[in-house]
Amino acid sequence: MKENLSDLMKQAQKMQEDMQKAQEELANVEIRGEAGAGLVSVIMTGRHDVKRVNIDPSVLGEDKEVLEDLLAAAVNDAVRKVEAHNQQAMAGLASGLNIPGGFKMPF
């Protein structure tokens, strides 16, 4: 019994280390979100930090509201892509845990 508990604790510790390493790697990933067929793009890290914004010069002649909408859409696109990437990357770590469907992990 003690041996099983010890093995379980070792597995839990290894999984925690693996998750921490994966989260650090995800933080360094850069994902591109875009709007207006690429006229506005945003580079965002896995931690949702915006690193770069690129606005095509042809858009600068548009109304302020149009540019704001394109920028918001590009950020939202990047956020969705980051979330999908992070969930997919972390799914492998959680696969052996028998977590119920729909359970949201804290990452």
N, C-alpha and C positions, 0 to 999 in steps of 0.2 A: 504494500500500500504506500509506504513512504517513497519507494522507488518510483511509482507511478506519479505521485505528487511532485517529486523532484524533476522528473522528465517533463511534466506539464509546465512547471515553473520555468524550466530552461527553454521550452518551446515558446512560452509567452514572452520571455525576455528577448529571444531572438527575433520574434515577430515585431516586438516594439522597436528594436534596433533597425530592422528592415524597413519599417514604416517611417521612422525618422529619416533614414537615408533617402527613401523614395520622396518624402516631402521636400527635403533639401534639393534633390535633383529637379523636382517639379517647379520649385521656386525659380530655377535658372532657365527654364524653358521659355522661349519667346514665341508667341502666337500672333498671327496677323488677322485683324478684323477689318472689314472694309464695307463701304457703302458707295452708291452711285457708280456701280461697275468699276470700282477701284479708284474713283476720283478722290476719295478721302479714305485714308487707311490709318490704322492704329496698331502699334506693336505693344503687346501687353505680356507681362511675365505670368507665370503660374500662380503668383501671389496677387494678381490683379493690379499690379503697378503698371501704369502707362509709361513706356520708355520713349516712344517716338510717335509723332503725329505727322502725316504727310498729306498735304492738300495740293491737288493739281492746280496750277495757275489759272486754268480755264474756269474754275469754280469761284475764284476771287471776285469776278464781276457779277456774281449772283447776289440776290438779296441776302441780308444778314440772316434772316430766318431760315433760308434754304441751306446755308452753310452750317448753321447750328443744328438743323435736322440731320444733315449728312454726318456731322461729327458725332452726334448722339447715336445714330444708327451704326456707325463704325465701332464705337465703344461697346454698344450692346452686342454686336456681332462677335467682337473679341471676347467679351465676358462669356457668351454662350459656348464659344469654341474652347476657352480655357476650362470651363466647367466640364464639358464633355471629355476633354483630354485628361483632366485630373481623375475623373471617375473611372475612365477606362484604365488608366495606369494603376490606380489603387485597387481595382477589382481583383487582380491576381493575388494581392496580399490577403484580401479578405475571403478568398474562395474556400479556404480550408476551415473557416470558423463556424459554419452552419448558422449564419446570421439570417434571420427571417427576411423575406422579401419586403421591400419598401423601407427597410431600416436605413436611416441616413447616417453615414459615418461623419465624424467631426472634422472633415477636411474637404 
